[in-house]
Amino acid sequence: MSEKKFGDKALDHIIHEMVDTVTNSKDEIFQIGEESRNEYEKLDKELKETKREVCSLIDEGDKLEQKVRFSRMRLSEVSKQFQKYSEDEIRKVYEQTHGLQMDLSMKREKEKQLRNRRDDLERRLRNLDETIGRAEALGGKISVVLNYLTEDFKHVTDALEDAKEKQQFGLQIIEAQEEERRRLSREIHDGPAQMLANVMLRSDLVDRIYRERGVEEAMKEMRSVRTMVRSALYEVRRIIYDLRPMALDDLGIIPTLKKYLATVEDYNDLEISFTLFGEERRFESKFEVALFRLIQEAVQNAVKHASASLIQVKTELQAGSALIIVKDDGKGFDPKSKKDKSFGLVGMRERVDMLDGDLTIDSSPGEGTIVTIHIPINS
C-alpha cells in the first residue's frame, strides 16, 4: 500500500514538473512575441516620423519651387534688358537663382531618399507583423498542449495500477518532453530569437550608415535586414509546422507529407523523392499522426545525422495496413552499437510498438540506411 502511494505521489510530481516546463516554454515564446512587438512599435514610430518629414519636405520643396520660378523670370528679365542693370546686379540675380536651384535639387533628393525609407519601413513592418502572428499561433499550440497536460493527465493515476509502471511511464514522458523542450528552445534561440535581436541592432546601424556613408550603403544594409526578417519568419513557420501540421487534419496524410518533404528538400538543399503505391486514402486521426511522425523522424535522422544528399520515401496504404520505407544515401551506422541508438530511434520503436507494428533498420557505415515500418490499421 505504501509503495502504491509513493508511486502516485511520484507520478503526480512528474506531471506537475511537466506542466511547469511547458508553461516556461510558453513564457519564452511569449517573450519572443513581446520583443517582436517592441521592435514593431519602434519601427512604426520611425515610420510616422519619416512620413511627417516627407510631407514637410514636399511642402518646403513646393514653396522653394515657386521661388525658383520667380527668380528665373527675374533672371530672364535682366538678361533681356542687359543695358539697364549693373554687373553686380546681374551677378547677384544669377547667384540667387543658382542657389535656389541647388537648394531645390537637394530637397527633392532628400525627399526621394525619405520616400524610399518610408517604403522600406512599411515592408519591414508587414514582415514583423507576420512574425508576431506566427509567434502567437505557436503560443496557442503550446497552450493546447498545456491544457492536455492539465486536464487529460488527471486520469493517468487512476488508469495505472502498478506504482512501478507509473514511475517508469512518467519518467519516459518527462524525458521525451524535456528533449522536445530543449529542441524547441534551441531552435527558437538559434533561429528567430537570434535573428530578431540582430534585426534590432542592424536597424540602428542603418540610420548611422545613412548619415555617414550615404544612401547606397544604407540600402545595402536594409536589404540585408529584410533577408534576416524573411529568414526569421521562415524559421517560425517551420517550428509551428513541426509541432503539428494543420494540413494533416484538413487534407490527410499524403498531401501533408508531400508539403513537408518539399519544405525539408528546399530548406536543406538536398533531393527527396516521394512515391505512393496504391490509392490515396484517409485513416483515423491517431494513425495519420503516427505515420507522419514516423516518417518525419526517419527523414530528420537522415538529414541531421546521415549527411544524406538523396532521400527516398515510399508509402503503400491499404485498407488494413500501411507500409513505409525511408532510404538514404548517407554515411550509415551500426544499428547494434549502443552509441548509435539515438533518442529518435528509441522513440520510433516505442511508437511502432504502441501500434503493434514492425520496425526494421538496415544500415552499415558508409552504405546508407533503409528504415522499413509496417503498421496494422484497424478500421
C-alpha positions as CSV (number, residue, x, y, z in Angstrom):
1,M,0.0,0.0,0.0
2,S,2.8,2.4,0.9
3,E,4.6,1.5,-2.4
4,K,1.4,2.4,-4.3
5,K,1.1,5.8,-2.5
6,F,4.7,6.5,-3.2
7,G,4.1,5.7,-6.9
8,D,1.1,8.0,-7.0
9,K,3.0,10.9,-5.4
10,A,6.0,10.4,-7.7
11,L,3.8,10.5,-10.9
12,D,1.9,13.5,-9.6
13,H,5.2,15.2,-9.0
14,I,6.4,14.4,-12.5
15,I,3.1,15.7,-14.1
16,H,3.5,18.9,-12.1
17,E,7.1,19.3,-13.4
18,M,5.9,18.7,-16.9
19,V,3.2,21.4,-16.6
20,D,5.8,23.8,-15.2
21,T,8.2,23.1,-18.0
22,V,5.6,23.6,-20.7
23,T,4.5,26.8,-19.0
24,N,8.0,28.1,-19.1
25,S,8.3,27.2,-22.8
26,K,5.1,29.1,-23.4
27,D,6.5,32.1,-21.5
28,E,9.7,32.0,-23.6
29,I,7.7,32.1,-26.8
30,F,5.6,34.9,-25.4
31,Q,8.8,36.8,-24.7
32,I,9.8,36.4,-28.3
33,G,6.4,37.8,-29.3
34,E,6.9,40.7,-27.0
35,E,10.3,41.5,-28.4
36,S,8.8,41.5,-31.9
37,R,6.0,43.8,-30.8
38,N,8.5,46.2,-29.2
39,E,10.5,46.2,-32.5
40,Y,7.3,46.7,-34.4
41,E,6.4,49.7,-32.2
42,K,9.8,51.2,-32.7
43,L,9.7,50.9,-36.5
44,D,6.1,52.2,-36.5
45,K,7.2,55.3,-34.6
46,E,10.1,55.7,-37.0
47,L,7.7,55.3,-40.0
48,K,5.3,58.0,-38.6
49,E,8.3,60.4,-38.2
50,T,9.5,59.6,-41.7
51,K,6.1,60.3,-43.2
52,R,6.0,63.6,-41.3
53,E,9.4,64.6,-42.7
54,V,8.3,63.6,-46.2
55,C,5.2,65.8,-46.0
56,S,7.3,68.7,-44.6
57,L,9.9,68.3,-47.4
58,I,7.2,68.2,-50.1
59,D,5.7,71.5,-48.7
60,E,9.1,73.1,-48.5
61,G,10.0,71.9,-52.0
62,D,6.8,73.4,-53.4
63,K,7.5,76.7,-51.9
64,L,11.1,76.7,-53.0
65,E,10.0,75.8,-56.5
66,Q,7.8,78.9,-56.6
67,K,10.8,81.0,-55.6
68,V,13.0,79.3,-58.3
69,R,10.3,80.1,-60.9
70,F,10.1,83.7,-59.8
71,S,14.0,84.0,-59.7
72,R,14.2,82.5,-63.2
73,M,11.7,85.1,-64.5
74,R,13.8,87.8,-62.9
75,L,16.9,86.4,-64.5
76,S,15.2,86.3,-67.9
77,E,14.1,89.9,-67.5
78,V,17.6,91.0,-66.5
79,S,19.1,89.2,-69.5
80,K,16.7,90.8,-71.9
81,Q,17.4,94.3,-70.6
82,F,21.1,93.8,-70.0
83,Q,21.9,97.5,-70.5
84,K,19.7,98.7,-67.7
85,Y,21.5,96.8,-64.9
86,S,25.0,96.9,-63.4
87,E,27.4,94.0,-63.4
88,D,26.9,93.5,-59.7
89,E,23.1,93.4,-60.0
90,I,23.3,90.8,-62.8
91,R,25.7,88.6,-60.9
92,K,23.5,88.9,-57.8
93,V,20.4,87.8,-59.7
94,Y,22.3,84.9,-61.3
95,E,23.8,83.7,-58.0
96,Q,20.5,83.9,-56.3
97,T,18.8,81.8,-59.0
98,H,21.6,79.3,-59.0
99,G,21.5,79.0,-55.2
100,L,17.7,78.4,-55.2
101,Q,18.0,75.7,-57.8
102,M,20.7,73.9,-55.8
103,D,18.5,74.1,-52.7
104,L,15.6,72.7,-54.6
105,S,17.6,69.9,-56.1
106,M,18.9,68.9,-52.6
107,K,15.5,68.9,-51.1
108,R,14.0,66.8,-53.9
109,E,16.8,64.3,-53.5
110,K,16.3,64.1,-49.7
111,E,12.6,63.7,-50.3
112,K,13.3,60.8,-52.6
113,Q,15.5,59.2,-50.0
114,L,12.9,59.5,-47.3
115,R,10.2,58.1,-49.6
116,N,12.4,55.0,-50.2
117,R,13.0,54.7,-46.4
118,R,9.3,55.0,-45.8
119,D,8.5,52.2,-48.3
120,D,11.2,50.0,-46.7
121,L,9.9,50.6,-43.2
122,E,6.4,49.7,-44.3
123,R,7.7,46.4,-45.8
124,R,9.6,45.6,-42.6
125,L,6.5,46.3,-40.5
126,R,4.5,43.9,-42.6
127,N,7.1,41.2,-42.2
128,L,7.3,41.8,-38.4
129,D,3.5,41.6,-38.2
130,E,3.6,38.2,-39.8
131,T,6.3,37.1,-37.4
132,I,4.2,38.3,-34.5
133,G,1.2,36.4,-35.8
134,R,3.2,33.2,-36.2
135,A,4.6,33.5,-32.7
136,E,1.1,33.9,-31.3
137,A,0.0,30.8,-33.3
138,L,2.9,28.9,-31.8
139,G,1.9,30.1,-28.3
140,G,-1.6,28.9,-29.0
141,K,-0.5,25.4,-29.9
142,I,1.6,25.2,-26.7
143,S,-1.5,26.3,-24.8
144,V,-3.3,23.3,-26.3
145,V,-0.5,21.0,-25.1
146,L,-0.6,22.6,-21.6
147,N,-4.4,22.1,-21.5
148,Y,-3.9,18.5,-22.4
149,L,-1.4,18.0,-19.6
150,T,-3.5,19.7,-17.0
151,E,-6.8,18.1,-18.0
152,D,-6.3,14.7,-19.5
153,F,-3.4,13.7,-17.3
154,K,-5.7,13.9,-14.2
155,H,-6.9,10.4,-15.1
156,V,-3.4,8.9,-15.6
157,T,-3.0,7.9,-11.9
158,D,-6.3,6.0,-11.9
159,A,-5.5,4.3,-15.2
160,L,-2.2,2.9,-14.0
161,E,-2.4,0.5,-11.1
162,D,1.1,-0.6,-10.5
163,A,3.3,2.1,-8.8
164,K,6.5,1.0,-10.6
165,E,4.8,1.2,-14.0
166,K,3.5,4.7,-13.1
167,Q,7.0,5.9,-12.2
168,Q,8.6,4.4,-15.3
169,F,5.9,5.7,-17.6
170,G,6.1,9.2,-16.1
171,L,9.9,9.2,-16.4
172,Q,9.7,8.3,-20.1
173,I,7.2,11.0,-20.7
174,I,9.2,13.7,-18.9
175,E,12.3,12.6,-20.7
176,A,10.6,12.9,-24.1
177,Q,9.0,16.2,-23.1
178,E,12.3,17.6,-21.8
179,E,14.1,16.6,-25.0
180,E,11.4,18.3,-27.1
181,R,11.6,21.4,-24.9
182,R,15.3,21.6,-25.3
183,R,15.0,21.1,-29.1
184,L,12.3,23.9,-29.3
185,S,14.2,26.2,-27.1
186,R,17.4,25.6,-29.0
187,E,15.7,26.1,-32.4
188,I,13.9,29.3,-31.3
189,H,17.0,30.7,-29.6
190,D,19.3,29.9,-32.5
191,G,16.8,30.9,-35.2
192,P,14.0,33.5,-34.8
193,A,15.1,35.0,-31.5
194,Q,18.7,35.5,-32.6
195,M,17.6,36.9,-36.0
196,L,15.2,39.3,-34.4
197,A,17.9,40.5,-32.0
198,N,20.1,41.1,-35.0
199,V,17.3,43.0,-36.7
200,M,17.1,45.4,-33.8
201,L,20.8,46.0,-33.9
202,R,21.0,46.3,-37.6
203,S,18.0,48.7,-37.8
204,D,20.0,51.2,-35.6
205,L,23.0,50.6,-37.8
206,V,21.1,51.5,-41.0
207,D,20.5,55.0,-39.7
208,R,24.1,55.6,-38.9
209,I,25.3,54.2,-42.2
210,Y,22.8,56.5,-44.0
211,R,24.3,59.6,-42.2
212,E,27.9,58.6,-42.5
213,R,28.2,56.7,-45.8
214,G,25.2,57.7,-47.9
215,V,22.0,56.2,-49.3
216,E,23.5,53.4,-51.4
217,E,25.3,51.8,-48.4
218,A,22.2,52.2,-46.2
219,M,20.1,50.5,-48.8
220,K,22.5,47.6,-48.9
221,E,22.2,47.2,-45.2
222,M,18.4,47.4,-45.4
223,R,18.3,44.6,-48.0
224,S,20.4,42.5,-45.5
225,V,17.9,43.3,-42.7
226,R,15.0,42.3,-44.9
227,T,16.7,39.0,-45.6
228,M,17.1,38.4,-41.9
229,V,13.4,39.1,-41.2
230,R,12.4,36.8,-44.0
231,S,14.6,34.0,-42.6
232,A,13.2,34.5,-39.1
233,L,9.7,34.2,-40.4
234,Y,10.6,31.0,-42.2
235,E,12.0,29.6,-39.0
236,V,8.9,30.4,-37.0
237,R,6.7,28.8,-39.7
238,R,8.9,25.7,-39.7
239,I,8.8,25.3,-35.9
240,I,5.0,25.7,-35.9
241,Y,4.8,23.1,-38.7
242,D,7.0,20.7,-36.7
243,L,4.7,20.9,-33.7
244,R,1.5,20.0,-35.6
245,P,0.9,20.5,-39.3
246,M,-2.6,21.8,-39.6
247,A,-3.0,20.3,-43.1
248,L,-2.9,16.8,-41.5
249,D,-6.4,17.2,-40.1
250,D,-7.8,19.0,-43.2
251,L,-6.1,17.3,-46.1
252,G,-4.8,14.0,-44.8
253,I,-1.5,12.2,-44.6
254,I,-0.4,12.2,-48.2
255,P,-0.8,15.9,-49.1
256,T,0.7,16.8,-45.7
257,L,3.7,14.5,-46.4
258,K,4.3,16.0,-49.8
259,K,4.3,19.5,-48.4
260,Y,6.6,18.6,-45.5
261,L,9.1,16.8,-47.7
262,A,9.2,19.6,-50.2
263,T,9.9,22.1,-47.4
264,V,12.7,19.9,-46.0
265,E,14.1,19.5,-49.5
266,D,14.2,23.3,-50.1
267,Y,15.5,24.2,-46.7
268,N,18.3,21.6,-46.6
269,D,19.3,21.8,-50.3
270,L,19.0,18.0,-51.0
271,E,16.9,15.8,-53.1
272,I,13.8,14.0,-51.6
273,S,11.6,11.7,-53.8
274,F,8.2,10.5,-52.7
275,T,6.3,7.6,-54.1
276,L,2.8,6.4,-53.3
277,F,1.7,2.9,-54.1
278,G,-2.0,2.3,-54.2
279,E,-4.8,4.8,-53.8
280,E,-4.6,7.8,-51.6
281,R,-6.9,7.2,-48.5
282,R,-7.8,8.7,-45.2
283,F,-7.4,7.0,-41.8
284,E,-8.3,7.7,-38.2
285,S,-6.5,10.8,-36.9
286,K,-4.3,8.9,-34.5
287,F,-3.0,6.6,-37.3
288,E,-2.3,9.6,-39.6
289,V,-0.4,11.4,-36.9
290,A,1.6,8.3,-36.0
291,L,2.5,7.7,-39.7
292,F,3.5,11.3,-40.2
293,R,5.7,11.4,-37.1
294,L,7.4,8.2,-38.0
295,I,8.3,9.5,-41.5
296,Q,9.3,12.8,-40.1
297,E,11.7,11.3,-37.6
298,A,13.2,9.0,-40.2
299,V,13.7,11.9,-42.6
300,Q,15.2,14.1,-39.9
301,N,17.6,11.4,-38.9
302,A,18.8,11.2,-42.5
303,V,19.1,15.0,-42.8
304,K,20.8,15.7,-39.4
305,H,22.9,12.6,-38.7
306,A,23.5,10.8,-42.1
307,S,24.5,13.8,-44.2
308,A,22.4,12.4,-47.0
309,S,22.1,14.0,-50.4
310,L,19.2,11.8,-51.6
311,I,16.3,10.5,-49.5
312,Q,13.6,8.2,-51.0
313,V,10.3,7.9,-49.2
314,K,7.9,5.2,-50.4
315,T,4.5,4.6,-48.9
316,E,1.9,1.9,-49.5
317,L,-1.5,2.5,-47.9
318,Q,-4.1,-0.3,-47.8
319,A,-7.4,-0.6,-46.0
320,G,-5.8,-2.6,-43.1
321,S,-2.2,-1.6,-43.1
322,A,0.5,0.9,-44.0
323,L,4.0,0.2,-45.3
324,I,6.7,2.9,-45.1
325,I,10.2,2.7,-46.5
326,V,12.7,5.6,-46.0
327,K,16.0,5.1,-47.7
328,D,19.0,7.5,-47.8
329,D,22.5,7.5,-49.3
330,G,24.1,8.9,-46.2
331,K,27.1,7.7,-44.1
332,G,25.1,4.9,-42.4
333,F,25.8,3.5,-38.9
334,D,25.8,0.2,-36.9
335,P,22.3,-0.4,-35.6
336,K,23.7,-2.8,-33.0
337,S,26.0,-0.3,-31.5
338,K,24.7,1.3,-28.3
339,K,26.2,4.7,-29.1
340,D,24.3,4.8,-32.3
341,K,20.9,4.2,-30.7
342,S,19.7,7.8,-30.6
343,F,16.7,9.0,-28.7
344,G,14.9,9.5,-32.1
345,L,15.3,5.8,-33.0
346,V,14.1,4.8,-29.5
347,G,11.1,7.0,-29.9
348,M,10.3,5.5,-33.3
349,R,10.5,1.9,-31.8
350,E,8.2,2.9,-28.9
351,R,5.7,4.5,-31.2
352,V,5.6,1.5,-33.6
353,D,5.3,-0.9,-30.6
354,M,2.3,1.1,-29.3
355,L,0.6,0.5,-32.7
356,D,1.6,-3.3,-32.8
357,G,3.7,-2.7,-35.8
358,D,7.2,-3.7,-37.0
359,L,10.3,-1.6,-37.5
360,T,13.5,-2.8,-39.2
361,I,16.6,-0.7,-39.8
362,D,19.1,-1.9,-42.3
363,S,22.3,0.1,-42.2
364,S,26.1,-0.1,-42.1
365,P,28.9,2.5,-42.0
366,G,29.3,4.1,-45.5
367,E,26.3,2.2,-47.0
368,G,23.4,4.4,-46.2
369,T,20.3,3.5,-44.3
370,I,16.9,1.8,-45.0
371,V,14.1,2.2,-42.5
372,T,11.1,-0.1,-43.0
373,I,7.9,0.3,-41.0
374,H,4.8,-1.8,-41.2
375,I,1.7,-0.6,-39.2
376,P,-1.6,-2.6,-39.0
377,I,-4.5,-0.2,-39.1
378,N,-7.9,-1.1,-37.7
379,S,-10.9,0.4,-39.4
